[in-house]
Amino acid sequence: MFSKACEYGIRAAIYIAQQSLVDRKVSLKDVAKAIESPTAYTSKILQKLSKNSIIKSDKGPTGGFSMDKTELEKVKLCSIVYAIDGDAVYTGCGLGLKKCNENKPCPVHNQFKLIREELKKMLETTTVKTLATDFEKGLTFLKR
């Protein structure tokens, strides 16, 4: 459903949010290690998240990646997905066919349409703060 970059982006945002809840900025290496992603790849993902104002990137000796604690409740998963993958998750074919649409549906089109609608609802209502809080409590994990 999501690209590998998007999966890492969601995981990175959750990790950065969790660290931000305890007033900690994190380095690129910290994020890459926490989400088990190559450093260079993680850097590109964090640049996209920063460019889309999802995370903050501060340079210098007291720099690092963070999220504004007061904004965490406003950051929904859909904003991360859109920043990295665009709207493909809402429009793509379940079988990956390029010409699948309402007029010319693939064999799973109608069933997959329902799944996409539920996914969209989940992405639009789930906040990064909720996920970071569950992670902080040890209820969820980010590593394989």
PEWO-V574936 format. One record per pair of residues at least 4 apart in sequence whose ideal C-beta (glycine too) atoms are under 8 Angstrom apart, sorted by the first residue. I is the first residue (numbers start at 1). GAP is how many residues later the second one is. Records with the same first field share a line. If there is no record, write none. Layout:
I = GAP ; GAP
This chain:
1 = 88 ; 118
2 = 4 ; 5 ; 8 ; 79 ; 83 ; 87
3 = 4 ; 81 ; 82
4 = 4
5 = 4 ; 36 ; 39 ; 40 ; 43 ; 79 ; 80
6 = 4 ; 74 ; 75 ; 78 ; 79 ; 83
7 = 4
8 = 4 ; 27 ; 29 ; 33 ; 34 ; 37
9 = 4 ; 36 ; 39 ; 40 ; 71 ; 72 ; 74 ; 75
10 = 4 ; 67 ; 70 ; 71
11 = 4 ; 23 ; 24 ; 26 ; 131
12 = 4 ; 19 ; 22 ; 23 ; 25 ; 30 ; 33 ; 34 ; 37 ; 43
13 = 4 ; 36 ; 41 ; 42 ; 54 ; 62 ; 67 ; 115
14 = 4 ; 114 ; 117 ; 118 ; 121 ; 128
15 = 4 ; 11 ; 16 ; 19 ; 20 ; 117 ; 120 ; 127
16 = 4 ; 10 ; 15 ; 39 ; 49 ; 50 ; 51
17 = 4 ; 50 ; 55 ; 58 ; 111 ; 112 ; 114 ; 115
18 = 4 ; 114 ; 115 ; 117 ; 118
19 = 5 ; 6 ; 7 ; 11 ; 47
20 = 4 ; 5 ; 46 ; 47 ; 48 ; 49 ; 52 ; 112
21 = 48 ; 51 ; 108 ; 111 ; 112 ; 115
22 = 114
23 = 46
24 = 42
25 = 33 ; 37 ; 38 ; 39 ; 40 ; 41
26 = 4 ; 5 ; 8 ; 38 ; 39 ; 40
27 = 4 ; 37 ; 38
28 = 4 ; 11 ; 14 ; 15 ; 18 ; 37
29 = 4 ; 10
30 = 4 ; 34
31 = 4 ; 6 ; 11 ; 15 ; 34
32 = 4 ; 5 ; 6 ; 7 ; 9 ; 10
34 = 108 ; 109
35 = 7 ; 107 ; 108
36 = 106 ; 107 ; 108
37 = 4 ; 5 ; 8
38 = 4
39 = 4
40 = 4
41 = 4
42 = 4
43 = 4
44 = 4
45 = 4 ; 39
46 = 4 ; 9 ; 11 ; 19
47 = 4 ; 10
48 = 4 ; 35 ; 36
49 = 5 ; 6 ; 31 ; 34 ; 35
50 = 4 ; 5 ; 6 ; 7 ; 15
51 = 32
52 = 27 ; 30 ; 31
54 = 13 ; 21 ; 25 ; 26 ; 29
55 = 10 ; 11 ; 12
56 = 9 ; 10 ; 11 ; 12
57 = 6 ; 7 ; 8
58 = 4 ; 5 ; 6 ; 7 ; 8
59 = 4
67 = 4 ; 5 ; 8 ; 61
68 = 4
71 = 4
72 = 55 ; 56 ; 57 ; 60
73 = 54 ; 56
74 = 53
75 = 4 ; 5 ; 52 ; 53 ; 54
76 = 47 ; 48 ; 49 ; 50 ; 51 ; 52
77 = 4 ; 45 ; 46 ; 47 ; 49 ; 50 ; 51 ; 54
78 = 4 ; 42 ; 45 ; 46
79 = 4
80 = 4 ; 48
81 = 4 ; 8 ; 42
82 = 4 ; 5
85 = 4
87 = 4
88 = 4
89 = 27 ; 30 ; 31 ; 34
90 = 26 ; 29 ; 30
92 = 4
93 = 4 ; 5 ; 7 ; 13 ; 16 ; 19
94 = 6 ; 12 ; 14 ; 15 ; 17 ; 18 ; 21
95 = 5 ; 11 ; 12 ; 13
97 = 9
99 = 5
100 = 4 ; 5 ; 6 ; 9
101 = 4
102 = 7
105 = 4 ; 5
108 = 4
109 = 4
110 = 4
111 = 4
112 = 4
113 = 4
114 = 4
115 = 4
116 = 4
117 = 4
118 = 4
119 = 4
120 = 4
121 = 4
122 = 4
126 = 4 ; 5
127 = 4
128 = 4
129 = 4
130 = 4
131 = 4 ; 9
132 = 4
133 = 4
134 = 5 ; 6
135 = 4 ; 5 ; 6 ; 7
